[in-house]
Amino acid sequence: MAVRYTCTVPAFNEDEFVIEIWDSAFSDTPVAFDIAEHSLIIDYKGGSERHDPLMPTECNFSMIIAGATTEALIDDMAAAAEGRFTVRVERNGSLYWCGVILADVGRYEDKYYPYNFDISATDGIGALKDVEYKNGSNSYTGDARLVSHILNCLNKLSHITTHYDASTEPLLLTALDWWEDSMTKTTDADPLYLTWADHATFYIYDNDSTDKKHRSCYEVLENILKTFGARITYNDGMYWVEQISVRSSDSFYGRRYSRDGTVLVTATYTTANTVDQTVSGSRMAGGSREFFPPLQLARVKFLTYTRQNYLAGYSFNDTDGTQTISKPVNYNGGAAVMNLTGGLQITYTNDAYTGNTTDQLIFVFEIRIVIGGKAVLRQYQIQNFSVNYFPSTWETDSGSTAISLAVPTWPTPAIGSTATYNFPVSYTTPPLIANGSNVAFEIELVNIKKYNGDSVFTGDFTITWTLNNPWLEIYSYGHPSLNEDLINYTSLNDDATNTAVYEVETLLGDGENPNTIGKLKIGTSSISLTDADVWGAGSDTPSMHIGELLSETIVGGQLVPILKHIGTFYGDFTAWRRFNDGTNTWLMLQARHNCLRNEIDGVWFETNYGTGYSTTKVKKTIKDPWLPGQHLTTIKSASSGSGTLPELVGNPSSTVLLPVASTSTTAEKAAGSVTSIPVGTLSSGDFGVGDSLTIVNPMSGTFDVLTVTSTSAAGATSIDVSGSLSDDYPIGSYIIKSTLSGTGAGVSVITNTITTGSNSVGVPAGKVLEYFTAIHGSSSGVLIVGTTNGGSEIMDYANFDTSGYVNQVMRYFSTATTIYFTGFTGSLTVKLKVA
């Protein structure tokens, strides 16, 4: 690409502007041209609200077509692909503006030479609506700095590589002053450089497609900016990302980056153009004043999607059963589990099987779930028409470690006939034991068995299968009731007479749930990231989640009516600075800058931040709690704003709250501190000291977590608790006891190998829960299990005649216990699941 046309023009203040038209198909000597008088305009196309996050710019001028040489531009533009022609404007030898010429908005006079050709070029921000946020043909994966996300988007613009050196010229300037608690505040530091987010935040799935899609680059920018109360525009040869609240200060720090992410320089900027009715700064006659209304409240909705389906958008069948899902998983210290549901449909034609049609054939599948180098293992045994499963455990991945799933079918079709069977899949993993940057998922048919365990030749059949509506969801706290769709942060104006409401939705925020996809992370490098905690503005001590800080900042800037000035300024000033008229300071909302006449007309708003508000936080479990349990499709609500598309997902059956409720409230409970919850009649020990319980509003989905302070007695009609309620709860609110109870130490598996001469296993003090399993290591004997040696049985006598036979018993122990195993020969492998 080279300069094809060039024009040099002076401004009233003796600045010199050079306008260049670049052509990617041109390589000759540039031709000089003229423009119509004072026609170089930079148009800042802002929105209508103070916190609109994107302010694209356009450059407009009228090129004088004096003959065939300049007229050739019109002919070539009519046949050119978008991006071939760009505009570069320099002021006093430095880049001032550049962008892509828009052929569809060009206009010229229908007359003989000379005539005017109106040219319009854009900085490209608006064009990013049509550009997917992806790395070439692939997805971006893993964590990245917010600065890197922004630069990834800007580098998608076709003119950037032409007009910016990769590492030496500034492309991006950031001016932010919100700091997370672990950040070190310095003038050279940048919150956007120290804050990270996973690329998976910006994936999206359609309910009418199995393809994974990517949000647009425009949406990515919009969500980052909205989260920080910032906006982006193009000024002085750079894309500026600035917080509105920062620009209310007399000066601010700006950090510059090249297009490859190189940190170039930190500089201090003064923000005011003085308007004192002199030649250097004057307000022209004929302006007007309006008001932004005072806000009653600002509400920030952080769309957490912790009920997200990790398998959304993927299909699994006999031709393709393997996927790696680039979404991070946090095992939450051993508290998290994953739940898999779906419908397995098997169709098979008997080509050559000569066995009896009354044979029960069992199709054995293996499902591999691998996280952080660990895979779930569940073995099985077929005996006398029954499928028995061994306990599931996480093991170091061997490449074949898998969950066995045996699907019985009956009857077997005759040769030449076809049968179809549907089998519901519902499986919950043991508590996770490792974090992972992704999830490897695979399902395959490995063999066919008969009712007695004998193998059947799979080549005797033509088999197709599909896993319909696959759903893999993580429960960070071991229970679906603790997953939410969004968190609301609401700041209220203390003056309750106002009515205006301002709402913001964002995909990024502080994820209290460790498996929130859009959670912000903090760190100086990718290997030392921690989840964001609390934030503060400027020198304030960090004390709020970023959503709280945003809602308070929005309300604080509009507690009272805020002036808007509509008019024209003249003077020797920088367009992007604040205007200071001695009484108020004004920040640009939208404007048109005539670069040659030193005039700018548009709309500015008063910067006036005050105090007098309060903030609350409400967590939601589900947006539509009335969805039926088997509604497994992805549901998309209408677009909100100009980019956030809430991915409302239906509940798989295991996340419907009513079936998992332990009891429900019998009276209303008001928001605030609480010491007891009225419920239906309890049995002894239903709730124990230290148990965590969740109270869920069945109407709104709001929930709170409380701690039980005394063990319930038989006949009790209330639960003693500690904690506070963020909302009012009606009669019939669900009370759900977490599967991880008591001290919250989590669930673990104790494995022992015992022999005939060493036949006892000691269970540690505390709650011992769920099951023990005895896997026989010999082929004969009668097993007796008891709490005393040889007696006090806690299970029936069990004859076994094959090595590997499994006895499994579920039993609760409230104290330390010794379990004895007698009557067998050889050895036993005993596993006890304790919590």
Sequence and secondary structure as in RCSB ss.txt:
>XXXX:A:sequence
MAVRYTCTVPAFNEDEFVIEIWDSAFSDTPVAFDIAEHSLIIDYKGGSERHDPLMPTECNFSMIIAGATTEALID
DMAAAAEGRFTVRVERNGSLYWCGVILADVGRYEDKYYPYNFDISATDGIGALKDVEYKNGSNSYTGDARLVSHI
LNCLNKLSHITTHYDASTEPLLLTALDWWEDSMTKTTDADPLYLTWADHATFYIYDNDSTDKKHRSCYEVLENIL
KTFGARITYNDGMYWVEQISVRSSDSFYGRRYSRDGTVLVTATYTTANTVDQTVSGSRMAGGSREFFPPLQLARV
KFLTYTRQNYLAGYSFNDTDGTQTISKPVNYNGGAAVMNLTGGLQITYTNDAYTGNTTDQLIFVFEIRIVIGGKA
VLRQYQIQNFSVNYFPSTWETDSGSTAISLAVPTWPTPAIGSTATYNFPVSYTTPPLIANGSNVAFEIELVNIKK
YNGDSVFTGDFTITWTLNNPWLEIYSYGHPSLNEDLINYTSLNDDATNTAVYEVETLLGDGENPNTIGKLKIGTS
SISLTDADVWGAGSDTPSMHIGELLSETIVGGQLVPILKHIGTFYGDFTAWRRFNDGTNTWLMLQARHNCLRNEI
DGVWFETNYGTGYSTTKVKKTIKDPWLPGQHLTTIKSASSGSGTLPELVGNPSSTVLLPVASTSTTAEKAAGSVT
SIPVGTLSSGDFGVGDSLTIVNPMSGTFDVLTVTSTSAAGATSIDVSGSLSDDYPIGSYIIKSTLSGTGAGVSVI
TNTITTGSNSVGVPAGKVLEYFTAIHGSSSGVLIVGTTNGGSEIMDYANFDTSGYVNQVMRYFSTATTIYFTGFT
GSLTVKLKVA
>XXXX:A:secstr
 EEEEEEEEE TTS EEEEEEEETT  S  EE  B TT  EEEE   SSTT SEE EEEEEEEEE SHHHHHHHH
HHHT  TTSEEEEEEETTEEEEEEEE GGG EE SSSSSEEEEEEEE STGGGGGSB SBTTB   SEEEHHHHH
HHHHTTSTTHHHHS SSSS  EEEE  EEETT    TT  HHHHEEEEGGGGEEE TT S EEE BHHHHHHHHH
HHTTEEEEEETTEEEEEETTGGGSSEEEEEEE TT  EEEEEEEE EEE SSBTTBEE TT EEEEE  EEEEEE
EEE  TT  TTTT  EETTB EEEE   B  GGGT EEEEEEEEEEEEEESS  S TT  EEEEEEEEEEETTEE
EEB EEEETTEEEE   EEEE  SS  EEEEEEE S   TT EEEEEEEEEEE     S BSSEEEEEEEEEEEE
TTS EE GGGEEEEEEEEEEEEEEETTSSGGG  SEEEEEEEES TT  EEEEEEES B  SSTT TTB EE SS
TTS EE   EEETTS   B HHHHHHHHHHHTSSS EEEEEEEEESS  TTSEEE SS EEEEEEEEEETTTTEE
EEEEEE      EEEEEEEES S TTS TT  SEEE   BTTTB  EEE   GGG HHHH SEEBSS B SEE S
EEEBS   TTSS TT EEEEE TTT BEEEEEE S   TT  EEEEESEESS B TT EEEE SS TT    EEE
EEEEETTB EEEE SS B SEEEEEE SS EEEEEEEETTEEESS  EE  STT EEEE   BSS EEEEEEEE 
SEEEEEEEE 
